[in-house]
Amino acid sequence: AMLPTLAPPEVLGRISGWGWAIGYAGGLVCLVVCLWIVTNSGVATFGLDAAQAEPVRATAIFVAIWFTVCSLPLFVLTPDRRATGLNLAEASRQGLRRLPHTLRLVRGNPAILRFLLAHMAYTDGLVTLFAFGGIFAAAEFGMKPEDILVFGIVLNVAAGAGAAAFAWIDDAIGSRKTIMLALAGLIVSGCGLVLTRDSSVFWALAVLLGVFVGPAQAAGRSMMARLSPPGIETEMFGLYALAGKATAFAGPLCLGLTVQLTGSQRAGLATVVVFLVIGLLLMFTIKEPDESVAATS
């Protein structure tokens, strides 16, 4: 929600993409440290008992510390809007009173409504992919926990590179087309992952999929910034976040039911592709953000 106030419209895509890329870089460093913790060197250093999975569980503590330390620059150094003077309770009450008006505004703006639905669909697919990608790799290709961490590191590098590279593309061709391009890449590589039984091909397709994950996320944020009517960007991003969370259970539920009914991890992973296809089809129905904003202003 801070994005529109930190970047002018002509570079929204680049700032959003670079932000995601830097986030992936931080995630990469965090994963490398976690990998060290769960290896023998980490166990020897911290006296952790691998038989009790203590090295793996210790990574959660490290991530909590990471969040705390890395949040400090945002809280201390980043400029923000002037405070309204409202306390938390009153701000919450006013927000709840404004919610019906905000929802009516969204219903009256087809571009925003359709984008939120598209975002809901393809985010369900991405959430499911993040949650079960490692499980699929372990079940189908025999990856061990340390192998899955390396797998995560490789995907972080690919996703960060994709987010950084597509940042210019976003500003050049628009957020909508960038999201559609990213979703098409995710669908193609996702279908390949479902079908392949060769571990080398699996790794190559997973890296390709990672390249398109970052742009799908970063361009979604810049598109929301471009679609948001002036003055209520925070409300719009609140709905954007809600759209990404409200049905987050749907993807894992569909995958789990499919695996239970078919006994196939591959069939389960195929449900991720279905969510991505639904998101892509909905994106076809949306006008470019600048056109939509101009039409409603």
CYANA upper distance limits for C-alpha pairs under 8 A (distance plus 0.5 A):
  1 ALA  CA    225 ALA  CA      8.17
  1 ALA  CA    233 GLU  CA      6.70
  1 ALA  CA    234 THR  CA      5.49
  1 ALA  CA    237 PHE  CA      6.00
  1 ALA  CA    238 GLY  CA      8.40
  2 MET  CA      6 LEU  CA      6.81
  2 MET  CA     80 ASP  CA      8.28
  2 MET  CA    234 THR  CA      8.16
  3 LEU  CA      7 ALA  CA      6.63
  3 LEU  CA     12 LEU  CA      7.99
  3 LEU  CA     16 SER  CA      7.99
  3 LEU  CA    222 SER  CA      8.39
  3 LEU  CA    225 ALA  CA      7.52
  4 PRO  CA      8 PRO  CA      7.38
  4 PRO  CA      9 PRO  CA      7.88
  4 PRO  CA     12 LEU  CA      7.97
  4 PRO  CA    225 ALA  CA      6.41
  4 PRO  CA    233 GLU  CA      8.06
  7 ALA  CA     11 VAL  CA      6.96
  7 ALA  CA     12 LEU  CA      6.33
  7 ALA  CA     15 ILE  CA      7.41
  8 PRO  CA     12 LEU  CA      6.83
  9 PRO  CA    226 ARG  CA      7.79
 10 GLU  CA    171 ASP  CA      7.07
 11 VAL  CA     15 ILE  CA      6.74
 11 VAL  CA    171 ASP  CA      6.79
 12 LEU  CA     16 SER  CA      6.49
 12 LEU  CA    171 ASP  CA      7.61
 12 LEU  CA    222 SER  CA      6.24
 12 LEU  CA    225 ALA  CA      8.36
 13 GLY  CA     17 GLY  CA      6.39
 13 GLY  CA    167 ALA  CA      5.70
 13 GLY  CA    168 TRP  CA      7.28
 13 GLY  CA    169 ILE  CA      8.37
 13 GLY  CA    170 ASP  CA      5.52
 13 GLY  CA    171 ASP  CA      5.62
 13 GLY  CA    175 SER  CA      7.70
 13 GLY  CA    218 ALA  CA      8.05
 13 GLY  CA    219 ALA  CA      6.94
 13 GLY  CA    222 SER  CA      6.07
 14 ARG  CA     18 TRP  CA      6.35
 14 ARG  CA    164 ALA  CA      8.16
 14 ARG  CA    167 ALA  CA      4.72
 14 ARG  CA    168 TRP  CA      6.18
 14 ARG  CA    170 ASP  CA      7.64
 14 ARG  CA    171 ASP  CA      7.21
 15 ILE  CA     19 GLY  CA      6.42
 15 ILE  CA    167 ALA  CA      7.85
 16 SER  CA     20 TRP  CA      6.83
 16 SER  CA    167 ALA  CA      7.66
 16 SER  CA    218 ALA  CA      5.96
 16 SER  CA    219 ALA  CA      7.64
 16 SER  CA    221 ARG  CA      7.37
 16 SER  CA    222 SER  CA      6.62
 17 GLY  CA     21 ALA  CA      6.64
 17 GLY  CA    163 ALA  CA      5.46
 17 GLY  CA    164 ALA  CA      5.86
 17 GLY  CA    165 ALA  CA      8.42
 17 GLY  CA    166 PHE  CA      7.39
 17 GLY  CA    167 ALA  CA      5.04
 17 GLY  CA    214 GLY  CA      8.23
 17 GLY  CA    215 PRO  CA      7.38
 17 GLY  CA    218 ALA  CA      5.60
 17 GLY  CA    219 ALA  CA      7.55
 18 TRP  CA     22 ILE  CA      6.56
 18 TRP  CA    163 ALA  CA      7.17
 18 TRP  CA    164 ALA  CA      5.69
 18 TRP  CA    167 ALA  CA      7.12
 19 GLY  CA     23 GLY  CA      6.65
 19 GLY  CA    218 ALA  CA      8.48
 20 TRP  CA     24 TYR  CA      6.72
 20 TRP  CA    160 GLY  CA      7.30
 20 TRP  CA    163 ALA  CA      6.68
 20 TRP  CA    164 ALA  CA      8.11
 20 TRP  CA    214 GLY  CA      7.27
 20 TRP  CA    217 GLN  CA      8.40
 20 TRP  CA    218 ALA  CA      6.60
 21 ALA  CA     25 ALA  CA      6.75
 21 ALA  CA    159 ALA  CA      7.87
 21 ALA  CA    160 GLY  CA      4.63
 21 ALA  CA    161 ALA  CA      7.09
 21 ALA  CA    162 GLY  CA      8.28
 21 ALA  CA    163 ALA  CA      5.82
 21 ALA  CA    164 ALA  CA      5.90
 21 ALA  CA    214 GLY  CA      7.91
 22 ILE  CA     26 GLY  CA      6.76
 22 ILE  CA    160 GLY  CA      7.57
 23 GLY  CA     27 GLY  CA      6.66
 23 GLY  CA    160 GLY  CA      8.17
 24 TYR  CA     28 LEU  CA      6.50
 24 TYR  CA    156 ASN  CA      6.11
 24 TYR  CA    157 VAL  CA      7.56
 24 TYR  CA    159 ALA  CA      7.48
 24 TYR  CA    160 GLY  CA      5.58
 25 ALA  CA     29 VAL  CA      6.96
 25 ALA  CA    156 ASN  CA      7.79
 25 ALA  CA    157 VAL  CA      7.68
 25 ALA  CA    160 GLY  CA      7.03
 26 GLY  CA     30 CYS  CA      6.74
 27 GLY  CA     31 LEU  CA      6.54
 27 GLY  CA    156 ASN  CA      7.53
 28 LEU  CA     32 VAL  CA      6.69
 28 LEU  CA    153 ILE  CA      6.20
 28 LEU  CA    156 ASN  CA      6.45
 28 LEU  CA    157 VAL  CA      7.48
 29 VAL  CA     33 VAL  CA      6.87
 30 CYS  CA     34 CYS  CA      6.72
 30 CYS  CA     63 VAL  CA      7.90
 30 CYS  CA     66 TRP  CA      8.21
 31 LEU  CA     35 LEU  CA      6.49
 31 LEU  CA    149 LEU  CA      7.43
 31 LEU  CA    152 GLY  CA      8.07
 31 LEU  CA    153 ILE  CA      6.80
 32 VAL  CA     36 TRP  CA      6.81
 32 VAL  CA    153 ILE  CA      7.71
 33 VAL  CA     37 ILE  CA      6.78
 34 CYS  CA     38 VAL  CA      6.87
 34 CYS  CA     59 THR  CA      6.15
 34 CYS  CA     62 PHE  CA      8.30
 35 LEU  CA     39 THR  CA      6.81
 35 LEU  CA    146 GLU  CA      7.14
 35 LEU  CA    149 LEU  CA      6.79
 35 LEU  CA    150 VAL  CA      8.11
 36 TRP  CA     40 ASN  CA      8.43
 36 TRP  CA     41 SER  CA      7.25
 36 TRP  CA     42 GLY  CA      5.94
 37 ILE  CA     41 SER  CA      7.73
 37 ILE  CA     42 GLY  CA      4.58
 37 ILE  CA     43 VAL  CA      6.98
 37 ILE  CA     55 PRO  CA      6.45
 37 ILE  CA     56 VAL  CA      8.14
 37 ILE  CA     58 ALA  CA      8.29
 37 ILE  CA     59 THR  CA      7.69
 38 VAL  CA     42 GLY  CA      6.43
 38 VAL  CA     43 VAL  CA      7.14
 38 VAL  CA     55 PRO  CA      5.31
 38 VAL  CA     56 VAL  CA      6.27
 38 VAL  CA    146 GLU  CA      7.78
 39 THR  CA     43 VAL  CA      6.95
 39 THR  CA     55 PRO  CA      8.46
 39 THR  CA    146 GLU  CA      7.96
 40 ASN  CA     44 ALA  CA      6.61
 41 SER  CA     45 THR  CA      6.69
 42 GLY  CA     46 PHE  CA      6.67
 42 GLY  CA     48 LEU  CA      8.43
 42 GLY  CA     55 PRO  CA      8.08
 43 VAL  CA     47 GLY  CA      5.91
 43 VAL  CA     48 LEU  CA      5.42
 43 VAL  CA     49 ASP  CA      7.46
 43 VAL  CA     50 ALA  CA      7.62
 43 VAL  CA     55 PRO  CA      7.04
 44 ALA  CA     48 LEU  CA      7.65
 48 LEU  CA     54 GLU  CA      6.13
 48 LEU  CA     55 PRO  CA      6.37
 49 ASP  CA     53 ALA  CA      7.11
 49 ASP  CA     54 GLU  CA      5.96
 49 ASP  CA     55 PRO  CA      7.46
 50 ALA  CA     54 GLU  CA      6.19
 50 ALA  CA     55 PRO  CA      6.57
 53 ALA  CA     57 ARG  CA      6.82
 54 GLU  CA     58 ALA  CA      6.40
 55 PRO  CA     59 THR  CA      7.26
 56 VAL  CA     60 ALA  CA      8.24
 57 ARG  CA     61 ILE  CA      7.99
 58 ALA  CA     62 PHE  CA      6.98
 59 THR  CA     63 VAL  CA      6.63
 60 ALA  CA     64 ALA  CA      6.82
 61 ILE  CA     65 ILE  CA      6.93
 62 PHE  CA     66 TRP  CA      6.62
 63 VAL  CA     67 PHE  CA      6.67
 64 ALA  CA     68 THR  CA      6.87
 65 ILE  CA     69 VAL  CA      6.74
 66 TRP  CA     70 CYS  CA      6.45
 67 PHE  CA     71 SER  CA      6.43
 68 THR  CA     72 LEU  CA      7.34
 71 SER  CA     75 PHE  CA      6.94
 72 LEU  CA     76 VAL  CA      6.37
 72 LEU  CA     77 LEU  CA      8.50
 73 PRO  CA     77 LEU  CA      5.73
 73 PRO  CA     78 THR  CA      7.30
 74 LEU  CA     78 THR  CA      5.57
 86 LEU  CA     90 GLU  CA      6.52
 86 LEU  CA     91 ALA  CA      6.25
 87 ASN  CA     91 ALA  CA      6.57
 88 LEU  CA     92 SER  CA      6.54
 89 ALA  CA     93 ARG  CA      6.79
 90 GLU  CA     94 GLN  CA      6.64
 91 ALA  CA     95 GLY  CA      6.54
 92 SER  CA     96 LEU  CA      6.73
 93 ARG  CA     97 ARG  CA      6.78
 94 GLN  CA     98 ARG  CA      6.69
 95 GLY  CA     99 LEU  CA      6.65
 96 LEU  CA    100 PRO  CA      8.39
 98 ARG  CA    102 THR  CA      6.76
 99 LEU  CA    103 LEU  CA      6.68
100 PRO  CA    104 ARG  CA      6.69
101 HIS  CA    105 LEU  CA      6.71
102 THR  CA    106 VAL  CA      6.82
102 THR  CA    235 GLU  CA      7.84
103 LEU  CA    107 ARG  CA      6.71
104 ARG  CA    108 GLY  CA      6.72
105 LEU  CA    109 ASN  CA      6.90
106 VAL  CA    110 PRO  CA      7.79
106 VAL  CA    112 ILE  CA      6.62
106 VAL  CA    113 LEU  CA      6.20
107 ARG  CA    113 LEU  CA      6.72
109 ASN  CA    113 LEU  CA      6.84
109 ASN  CA    296 THR  CA      8.07
110 PRO  CA    114 ARG  CA      6.42
110 PRO  CA    286 ILE  CA      8.30
111 ALA  CA    115 PHE  CA      6.52
111 ALA  CA    227 LEU  CA      8.26
111 ALA  CA    286 ILE  CA      5.86
111 ALA  CA    287 LYS  CA      6.93
111 ALA  CA    289 PRO  CA      8.22
111 ALA  CA    292 SER  CA      6.95
112 ILE  CA    116 LEU  CA      6.61
112 ILE  CA    224 MET  CA      8.41
112 ILE  CA    227 LEU  CA      7.05
112 ILE  CA    228 SER  CA      8.37
113 LEU  CA    117 LEU  CA      6.85
114 ARG  CA    118 ALA  CA      6.59
114 ARG  CA    282 LEU  CA      7.10
114 ARG  CA    283 MET  CA      7.96
114 ARG  CA    285 THR  CA      7.92
114 ARG  CA    286 ILE  CA      7.11
115 PHE  CA    119 HIS  CA      6.40
115 PHE  CA    282 LEU  CA      7.87
115 PHE  CA    283 MET  CA      7.17
115 PHE  CA    286 ILE  CA      7.43
116 LEU  CA    120 MET  CA      6.51
116 LEU  CA    239 LEU  CA      8.37
116 LEU  CA    240 TYR  CA      6.81
116 LEU  CA    243 ALA  CA      6.53
117 LEU  CA    121 ALA  CA      6.79
117 LEU  CA    243 ALA  CA      7.66
117 LEU  CA    279 GLY  CA      8.15
117 LEU  CA    282 LEU  CA      7.98
118 ALA  CA    122 TYR  CA      6.77
118 ALA  CA    278 ILE  CA      7.70
118 ALA  CA    279 GLY  CA      4.85
118 ALA  CA    280 LEU  CA      7.62
118 ALA  CA    282 LEU  CA      5.83
118 ALA  CA    283 MET  CA      6.69
119 HIS  CA    123 THR  CA      6.22
119 HIS  CA    220 GLY  CA      7.94
119 HIS  CA    240 TYR  CA      8.35
119 HIS  CA    243 ALA  CA      7.30
119 HIS  CA    244 GLY  CA      7.09
119 HIS  CA    279 GLY  CA      7.07
120 MET  CA    124 ASP  CA      6.68
120 MET  CA    243 ALA  CA      5.51
120 MET  CA    244 GLY  CA      5.58
120 MET  CA    245 LYS  CA      8.23
120 MET  CA    246 ALA  CA      8.45
120 MET  CA    247 THR  CA      7.57
120 MET  CA    279 GLY  CA      8.17
121 ALA  CA    125 GLY  CA      7.21
121 ALA  CA    275 PHE  CA      5.93
121 ALA  CA    276 LEU  CA      7.20
121 ALA  CA    278 ILE  CA      6.82
121 ALA  CA    279 GLY  CA      5.56
122 TYR  CA    126 LEU  CA      6.81
122 TYR  CA    183 LEU  CA      8.50
122 TYR  CA    275 PHE  CA      5.96
122 TYR  CA    276 LEU  CA      5.12
122 TYR  CA    277 VAL  CA      8.19
122 TYR  CA    278 ILE  CA      7.64
122 TYR  CA    279 GLY  CA      5.31
122 TYR  CA    280 LEU  CA      8.15
123 THR  CA    127 VAL  CA      6.43
123 THR  CA    244 GLY  CA      6.35
123 THR  CA    248 ALA  CA      8.19
124 ASP  CA    128 THR  CA      6.67
124 ASP  CA    244 GLY  CA      7.70
124 ASP  CA    247 THR  CA      7.42
124 ASP  CA    248 ALA  CA      5.84
124 ASP  CA    249 PHE  CA      8.18
124 ASP  CA    250 ALA  CA      7.23
124 ASP  CA    251 GLY  CA      5.70
124 ASP  CA    272 VAL  CA      8.37
124 ASP  CA    275 PHE  CA      7.17
125 GLY  CA    129 LEU  CA      6.64
125 GLY  CA    251 GLY  CA      6.44
125 GLY  CA    271 THR  CA      8.34
125 GLY  CA    272 VAL  CA      5.15
125 GLY  CA    273 VAL  CA      7.44
125 GLY  CA    274 VAL  CA      8.31
125 GLY  CA    275 PHE  CA      5.61
125 GLY  CA    276 LEU  CA      6.31
126 LEU  CA    130 PHE  CA      6.65
126 LEU  CA    213 VAL  CA      8.38
126 LEU  CA    272 VAL  CA      7.87
126 LEU  CA    276 LEU  CA      8.49
127 VAL  CA    131 ALA  CA      6.66
127 VAL  CA    248 ALA  CA      7.45
127 VAL  CA    251 GLY  CA      7.87
128 THR  CA    132 PHE  CA      6.46
128 THR  CA    133 GLY  CA      8.27
128 THR  CA    251 GLY  CA      5.92
128 THR  CA    252 PRO  CA      5.86
128 THR  CA    255 LEU  CA      8.36
128 THR  CA    272 VAL  CA      7.17
129 LEU  CA    133 GLY  CA      5.62
129 LEU  CA    269 LEU  CA      8.24
129 LEU  CA    272 VAL  CA      7.17
130 PHE  CA    134 GLY  CA      8.18
131 ALA  CA    135 ILE  CA      8.40
131 ALA  CA    252 PRO  CA      8.43
132 PHE  CA    136 PHE  CA      6.56
133 GLY  CA    137 ALA  CA      6.71
134 GLY  CA    138 ALA  CA      6.61
134 GLY  CA    148 ILE  CA      6.49
135 ILE  CA    139 ALA  CA      6.56
136 PHE  CA    140 GLU  CA      6.35
136 PHE  CA    141 PHE  CA      8.37
136 PHE  CA    265 GLN  CA      6.96
136 PHE  CA    266 ARG  CA      8.37
136 PHE  CA    269 LEU  CA      8.30
137 ALA  CA    141 PHE  CA      5.85
137 ALA  CA    142 GLY  CA      7.29
137 ALA  CA    143 MET  CA      6.53
137 ALA  CA    148 ILE  CA      8.05
138 ALA  CA    142 GLY  CA      5.13
138 ALA  CA    143 MET  CA      4.78
138 ALA  CA    144 LYS  CA      6.96
138 ALA  CA    148 ILE  CA      8.01
139 ALA  CA    143 MET  CA      7.96
139 ALA  CA    265 GLN  CA      8.24
140 GLU  CA    265 GLN  CA      8.17
141 PHE  CA    199 SER  CA      7.14
143 MET  CA    147 ASP  CA      5.97
143 MET  CA    148 ILE  CA      6.69
144 LYS  CA    148 ILE  CA      6.74
145 PRO  CA    149 LEU  CA      6.88
146 GLU  CA    150 VAL  CA      6.87
147 ASP  CA    151 PHE  CA      6.58
148 ILE  CA    152 GLY  CA      6.59
149 LEU  CA    153 ILE  CA      6.73
150 VAL  CA    154 VAL  CA      6.75
151 PHE  CA    155 LEU  CA      6.78
152 GLY  CA    156 ASN  CA      6.60
153 ILE  CA    157 VAL  CA      6.84
154 VAL  CA    158 ALA  CA      6.82
154 VAL  CA    207 VAL  CA      7.51
155 LEU  CA    159 ALA  CA      6.44
155 LEU  CA    206 ALA  CA      7.67
155 LEU  CA    207 VAL  CA      6.30
155 LEU  CA    210 GLY  CA      5.65
155 LEU  CA    211 VAL  CA      8.34
156 ASN  CA    160 GLY  CA      6.44
156 ASN  CA    210 GLY  CA      7.67
157 VAL  CA    161 ALA  CA      6.64
158 ALA  CA    162 GLY  CA      6.60
158 ALA  CA    207 VAL  CA      6.40
158 ALA  CA    208 LEU  CA      7.91
158 ALA  CA    210 GLY  CA      5.63
158 ALA  CA    211 VAL  CA      5.29
159 ALA  CA    163 ALA  CA      6.59
159 ALA  CA    210 GLY  CA      5.14
159 ALA  CA    211 VAL  CA      5.06
159 ALA  CA    212 PHE  CA      7.15
159 ALA  CA    213 VAL  CA      6.25
159 ALA  CA    214 GLY  CA      5.23
159 ALA  CA    215 PRO  CA      8.33
160 GLY  CA    164 ALA  CA      6.70
160 GLY  CA    211 VAL  CA      7.93
160 GLY  CA    214 GLY  CA      6.74
161 ALA  CA    165 ALA  CA      6.56
161 ALA  CA    211 VAL  CA      7.13
162 GLY  CA    166 PHE  CA      6.41
162 GLY  CA    210 GLY  CA      8.07
162 GLY  CA    211 VAL  CA      4.89
162 GLY  CA    212 PHE  CA      6.56
162 GLY  CA    213 VAL  CA      8.03
162 GLY  CA    214 GLY  CA      6.22
162 GLY  CA    215 PRO  CA      6.63
163 ALA  CA    167 ALA  CA      6.60
163 ALA  CA    211 VAL  CA      7.90
163 ALA  CA    212 PHE  CA      8.23
163 ALA  CA    213 VAL  CA      8.34
163 ALA  CA    214 GLY  CA      4.97
163 ALA  CA    215 PRO  CA      5.16
163 ALA  CA    218 ALA  CA      7.14
164 ALA  CA    168 TRP  CA      8.33
165 ALA  CA    169 ILE  CA      7.85
166 PHE  CA    170 ASP  CA      6.54
166 PHE  CA    178 THR  CA      8.09
166 PHE  CA    215 PRO  CA      6.43
167 ALA  CA    171 ASP  CA      7.31
167 ALA  CA    215 PRO  CA      7.95
167 ALA  CA    218 ALA  CA      8.45
167 ALA  CA    219 ALA  CA      8.35
168 TRP  CA    172 ALA  CA      6.63
169 ILE  CA    173 ILE  CA      6.41
169 ILE  CA    174 GLY  CA      7.91
169 ILE  CA    178 THR  CA      7.37
170 ASP  CA    174 GLY  CA      5.44
170 ASP  CA    175 SER  CA      5.61
170 ASP  CA    177 LYS  CA      8.33
170 ASP  CA    178 THR  CA      6.10
170 ASP  CA    219 ALA  CA      7.05
171 ASP  CA    175 SER  CA      7.73
173 ILE  CA    177 LYS  CA      6.95
173 ILE  CA    178 THR  CA      7.52
174 GLY  CA    178 THR  CA      6.78
174 GLY  CA    288 GLU  CA      7.72
174 GLY  CA    289 PRO  CA      8.38
175 SER  CA    179 ILE  CA      6.62
175 SER  CA    219 ALA  CA      5.75
175 SER  CA    220 GLY  CA      7.47
175 SER  CA    222 SER  CA      7.08
175 SER  CA    223 MET  CA      5.68
175 SER  CA    288 GLU  CA      8.31
175 SER  CA    289 PRO  CA      8.08
176 ARG  CA    180 MET  CA      6.76
176 ARG  CA    219 ALA  CA      8.13
176 ARG  CA    223 MET  CA      7.31
176 ARG  CA    283 MET  CA      7.60
176 ARG  CA    286 ILE  CA      8.42
176 ARG  CA    288 GLU  CA      6.66
176 ARG  CA    289 PRO  CA      7.81
177 LYS  CA    181 LEU  CA      6.52
178 THR  CA    182 ALA  CA      6.63
178 THR  CA    215 PRO  CA      7.70
178 THR  CA    216 ALA  CA      7.93
178 THR  CA    219 ALA  CA      6.99
179 ILE  CA    183 LEU  CA      6.54
179 ILE  CA    215 PRO  CA      7.37
179 ILE  CA    216 ALA  CA      5.60
179 ILE  CA    219 ALA  CA      6.45
179 ILE  CA    220 GLY  CA      7.20
180 MET  CA    184 ALA  CA      6.58
180 MET  CA    280 LEU  CA      6.47
180 MET  CA    283 MET  CA      7.30
181 LEU  CA    185 GLY  CA      6.79
182 ALA  CA    186 LEU  CA      6.69
182 ALA  CA    212 PHE  CA      5.44
182 ALA  CA    213 VAL  CA      7.58
182 ALA  CA    215 PRO  CA      6.65
182 ALA  CA    216 ALA  CA      5.90
183 LEU  CA    187 ILE  CA      6.57
183 LEU  CA    212 PHE  CA      7.76
183 LEU  CA    216 ALA  CA      7.17
183 LEU  CA    276 LEU  CA      6.93
183 LEU  CA    277 VAL  CA      8.19
183 LEU  CA    279 GLY  CA      8.37
183 LEU  CA    280 LEU  CA      6.74
184 ALA  CA    188 VAL  CA      6.74
184 ALA  CA    280 LEU  CA      7.90
185 GLY  CA    189 SER  CA      6.62
185 GLY  CA    208 LEU  CA      8.44
185 GLY  CA    209 LEU  CA      7.40
185 GLY  CA    212 PHE  CA      6.63
186 LEU  CA    190 GLY  CA      6.17
186 LEU  CA    209 LEU  CA      5.90
186 LEU  CA    212 PHE  CA      6.53
186 LEU  CA    213 VAL  CA      7.67
186 LEU  CA    273 VAL  CA      8.47
186 LEU  CA    276 LEU  CA      8.09
187 ILE  CA    191 CYS  CA      6.57
187 ILE  CA    273 VAL  CA      6.21
187 ILE  CA    276 LEU  CA      7.00
187 ILE  CA    277 VAL  CA      7.47
188 VAL  CA    192 GLY  CA      6.91
189 SER  CA    193 LEU  CA      6.77
189 SER  CA    205 LEU  CA      6.07
189 SER  CA    206 ALA  CA      7.75
189 SER  CA    208 LEU  CA      7.08
189 SER  CA    209 LEU  CA      5.99
190 GLY  CA    194 VAL  CA      6.88
190 GLY  CA    205 LEU  CA      8.25
190 GLY  CA    209 LEU  CA      7.41
190 GLY  CA    270 ALA  CA      8.23
190 GLY  CA    272 VAL  CA      8.45
190 GLY  CA    273 VAL  CA      6.75
191 CYS  CA    195 LEU  CA      6.89
191 CYS  CA    270 ALA  CA      7.67
191 CYS  CA    273 VAL  CA      7.44
192 GLY  CA    196 THR  CA      6.44
192 GLY  CA    202 PHE  CA      8.43
192 GLY  CA    205 LEU  CA      7.26
193 LEU  CA    202 PHE  CA      6.43
193 LEU  CA    205 LEU  CA      6.88
193 LEU  CA    206 ALA  CA      7.71
194 VAL  CA    266 ARG  CA      5.80
194 VAL  CA    267 ALA  CA      8.01
194 VAL  CA    269 LEU  CA      7.01
194 VAL  CA    270 ALA  CA      6.81
195 LEU  CA    266 ARG  CA      8.09
196 THR  CA    201 VAL  CA      7.36
196 THR  CA    202 PHE  CA      6.97
197 ARG  CA    201 VAL  CA      8.35
197 ARG  CA    202 PHE  CA      7.83
198 ASP  CA    202 PHE  CA      6.61
199 SER  CA    203 TRP  CA      6.75
200 SER  CA    204 ALA  CA      6.84
201 VAL  CA    205 LEU  CA      6.56
202 PHE  CA    206 ALA  CA      6.48
203 TRP  CA    207 VAL  CA      6.72
204 ALA  CA    208 LEU  CA      6.84
205 LEU  CA    209 LEU  CA      6.55
206 ALA  CA    210 GLY  CA      6.62
207 VAL  CA    211 VAL  CA      6.91
208 LEU  CA    212 PHE  CA      7.42
209 LEU  CA    213 VAL  CA      6.92
210 GLY  CA    214 GLY  CA      7.59
211 VAL  CA    215 PRO  CA      8.13
212 PHE  CA    216 ALA  CA      6.86
213 VAL  CA    217 GLN  CA      7.05
214 GLY  CA    218 ALA  CA      6.58
215 PRO  CA    219 ALA  CA      6.10
216 ALA  CA    220 GLY  CA      6.62
217 GLN  CA    221 ARG  CA      7.13
218 ALA  CA    222 SER  CA      7.03
219 ALA  CA    223 MET  CA      6.44
220 GLY  CA    224 MET  CA      6.75
221 ARG  CA    225 ALA  CA      6.85
222 SER  CA    226 ARG  CA      6.78
223 MET  CA    227 LEU  CA      6.59
223 MET  CA    289 PRO  CA      7.11
224 MET  CA    228 SER  CA      6.46
224 MET  CA    236 MET  CA      8.02
224 MET  CA    237 PHE  CA      7.57
224 MET  CA    240 TYR  CA      7.95
225 ALA  CA    233 GLU  CA      7.45
225 ALA  CA    237 PHE  CA      8.43
226 ARG  CA    289 PRO  CA      6.32
226 ARG  CA    290 ASP  CA      7.31
226 ARG  CA    293 VAL  CA      8.11
227 LEU  CA    289 PRO  CA      5.85
227 LEU  CA    290 ASP  CA      7.84
227 LEU  CA    292 SER  CA      7.63
227 LEU  CA    293 VAL  CA      6.49
228 SER  CA    232 ILE  CA      7.45
228 SER  CA    233 GLU  CA      5.87
228 SER  CA    236 MET  CA      6.59
228 SER  CA    293 VAL  CA      8.32
229 PRO  CA    233 GLU  CA      7.08
229 PRO  CA    293 VAL  CA      7.71
232 ILE  CA    236 MET  CA      6.89
233 GLU  CA    237 PHE  CA      6.66
234 THR  CA    238 GLY  CA      6.59
235 GLU  CA    239 LEU  CA      6.96
236 MET  CA    240 TYR  CA      6.61
237 PHE  CA    241 ALA  CA      6.51
238 GLY  CA    242 LEU  CA      6.66
239 LEU  CA    243 ALA  CA      6.48
240 TYR  CA    244 GLY  CA      6.95
241 ALA  CA    245 LYS  CA      6.90
242 LEU  CA    246 ALA  CA      6.04
243 ALA  CA    247 THR  CA      7.83
244 GLY  CA    248 ALA  CA      7.21
247 THR  CA    251 GLY  CA      8.42
248 ALA  CA    252 PRO  CA      8.19
249 PHE  CA    253 LEU  CA      6.42
250 ALA  CA    254 CYS  CA      6.56
251 GLY  CA    255 LEU  CA      6.66
251 GLY  CA    271 THR  CA      7.94
251 GLY  CA    272 VAL  CA      7.37
251 GLY  CA    275 PHE  CA      8.08
252 PRO  CA    256 GLY  CA      6.41
253 LEU  CA    257 LEU  CA      6.57
254 CYS  CA    258 THR  CA      6.50
254 CYS  CA    268 GLY  CA      8.06
254 CYS  CA    271 THR  CA      7.23
255 LEU  CA    259 VAL  CA      6.66
255 LEU  CA    267 ALA  CA      8.48
255 LEU  CA    268 GLY  CA      4.96
255 LEU  CA    269 LEU  CA      7.01
255 LEU  CA    271 THR  CA      6.45
255 LEU  CA    272 VAL  CA      8.04
256 GLY  CA    260 GLN  CA      6.61
256 GLY  CA    268 GLY  CA      7.21
257 LEU  CA    261 LEU  CA      6.55
257 LEU  CA    268 GLY  CA      8.38
258 THR  CA    262 THR  CA      6.42
258 THR  CA    263 GLY  CA      8.19
258 THR  CA    264 SER  CA      8.23
258 THR  CA    267 ALA  CA      7.07
258 THR  CA    268 GLY  CA      5.68
258 THR  CA    271 THR  CA      8.41
259 VAL  CA    263 GLY  CA      5.42
259 VAL  CA    264 SER  CA      5.69
259 VAL  CA    265 GLN  CA      6.20
259 VAL  CA    267 ALA  CA      7.07
259 VAL  CA    268 GLY  CA      5.55
260 GLN  CA    264 SER  CA      8.33
262 THR  CA    267 ALA  CA      7.67
264 SER  CA    268 GLY  CA      6.97
265 GLN  CA    269 LEU  CA      6.74
266 ARG  CA    270 ALA  CA      6.75
267 ALA  CA    271 THR  CA      7.50
268 GLY  CA    272 VAL  CA      8.18
269 LEU  CA    273 VAL  CA      7.87
270 ALA  CA    274 VAL  CA      7.23
271 THR  CA    275 PHE  CA      7.13
272 VAL  CA    276 LEU  CA      6.97
273 VAL  CA    277 VAL  CA      6.64
274 VAL  CA    278 ILE  CA      6.78
275 PHE  CA    279 GLY  CA      6.79
276 LEU  CA    280 LEU  CA      6.71
277 VAL  CA    281 LEU  CA      6.65
278 ILE  CA    282 LEU  CA      6.77
279 GLY  CA    283 MET  CA      6.78
280 LEU  CA    284 PHE  CA      7.13
281 LEU  CA    285 THR  CA      7.75
282 LEU  CA    286 ILE  CA      7.71
287 LYS  CA    291 GLU  CA      6.99
287 LYS  CA    292 SER  CA      6.48
288 GLU  CA    292 SER  CA      6.75
289 PRO  CA    293 VAL  CA      6.62
290 ASP  CA    294 ALA  CA      6.59
291 GLU  CA    295 ALA  CA      6.61
292 SER  CA    296 THR  CA      6.94
293 VAL  CA    297 SER  CA      6.58
